[in-house]
Amino acid sequence: MSELRTEEEQLELIRNWWKENGKSLILGVAVAAAAVVGWKAWQHHQQTYYGNASALYQGLVQGVEAAQGGKASNEQLATYEHVSEQLKKDYADTSYSRFAALLLGKVYADAGQLDKAQSQLQWVHDQESTTDIGELAELRLARVLFADKKGAEALGMLQDHGGLYAPERAELRGDILSQQGKAAEARQAYQEAQALYQEAGRQSPVLAMKLDDLAVAKGA
C-alpha cells in the first residue's frame, strides 16, 4: 500500500506541476517553433533578395561585355541605366547596386557622357564614403572631372590620405598639376606616387615616363 500511495503522490505532484507550468511550457514550445519557422522564412527571403540583385547585376555585366568592341547605342545605355536605377531603388543596401553604378559610370565616361558618369560615381561615393568602394568611386570621379576640364574641382577631391588607392590618387594629382603647368608640384606628386606604389608592391606602367617628360621639359 505504501508503494501505491507513493505512486499516487507522484502522480498528484505531476498534475499540480502541469497545472502551474503546462501553459507556459506549451507557450515556450510554440514560441520556439515560431522562431524556427521565422528564421527559415527570413533566410529564404534573404537568399531570394540577394539572388535577384545578383541576377540583375550579372545581366548588366553581360550586356556591357557584349557591347565591348563597339560604342554602346543610346538604347543600350538606356537599358543599362534602367537596371542600375532598379538596383538603387530595390536593392540599395547591397554591394550590387554600388558595383552597377561604378560600371555604368565607366560606360558613360567611355561614351563621352561625362555628366552622367559623374552622377553615377557621386552616388556610389555618397553611399560608401569611408570604404574601399567609396575611395575607388572618388578616384574615378576625379578622373572624370579632370577629363571634363574641371581640374581644380578634381584636385579638391584628391587631398592626401591613406587607403588602397593612395598611389593612384597621388599620380592623378601629378597629372592635373602637370597640365596646369605646375611642374615642381607635379614632380613631387609623381615621386610620392612612386614611393606609394613601391610600398604597396605595385607599379604604374607610365609613371616613370611622366617623370622623364617633366625632366625633359625642365631641361628645355
Residue pairs with C-beta under 8 A, 6 or more apart in sequence:
49 91
49 94
50 94
50 96
52 91
53 87
53 90
53 91
53 94
53 96
53 97
54 96
56 83
56 86
56 87
56 91
56 96
56 100
57 83
57 87
57 96
57 99
57 100
59 83
60 80
60 83
60 84
60 100
60 103
60 104
61 103
63 76
63 79
63 80
63 83
64 72
64 80
64 103
64 107
67 73
67 76
71 110
71 111
72 80
72 107
72 110
72 111
77 107
77 108
77 111
77 113
80 104
80 107
81 104
81 116
83 100
84 97
84 100
84 101
84 103
84 104
84 120
87 94
87 96
87 97
87 100
87 101
88 97
88 100
88 101
88 123
91 97
92 127
95 133
97 127
98 124
98 127
98 128
98 133
98 137
99 133
101 120
101 121
101 123
101 124
101 137
102 120
102 121
102 124
102 133
102 136
102 137
102 140
104 120
105 117
105 118
105 120
105 121
105 124
105 137
105 140
105 141
105 144
106 117
106 140
108 114
108 116
108 117
108 120
109 117
109 140
109 143
109 144
109 147
114 144
114 147
114 148
115 148
117 144
118 141
118 144
118 145
118 148
121 137
121 138
121 140
121 141
121 144
122 137
122 141
124 133
124 134
124 137
125 134
125 137
125 138
125 141
127 134
128 134
128 137
129 138
132 163
132 164
132 165
135 163
135 164
135 165
136 164
136 165
138 157
139 165
139 168
139 169
139 172
141 157
142 154
142 155
142 157
142 158
142 169
142 172
143 154
143 172
145 151
145 153
145 154
145 157
146 154
146 172
146 175
146 176
151 176
151 179
151 180
154 172
154 176
155 173
155 176
155 177
158 169
158 172
158 173
158 176
160 170
163 169
166 196
166 200
167 193
167 196
167 197
167 200
167 202
167 204
168 193
168 204
170 189
170 190
170 192
170 193
170 196
171 189
171 190
171 193
171 204
171 207
171 210
173 186
173 189
173 193
174 186
174 187
174 189
174 190
174 193
174 210
175 186
175 210
177 183
177 185
177 186
177 189
178 186
178 210
178 214
183 214
183 217
183 218
186 214
187 211
187 214
190 207
190 210
190 211
190 214
191 211
193 204
193 207
194 204
194 207
194 208
194 211
197 203
197 204
197 207
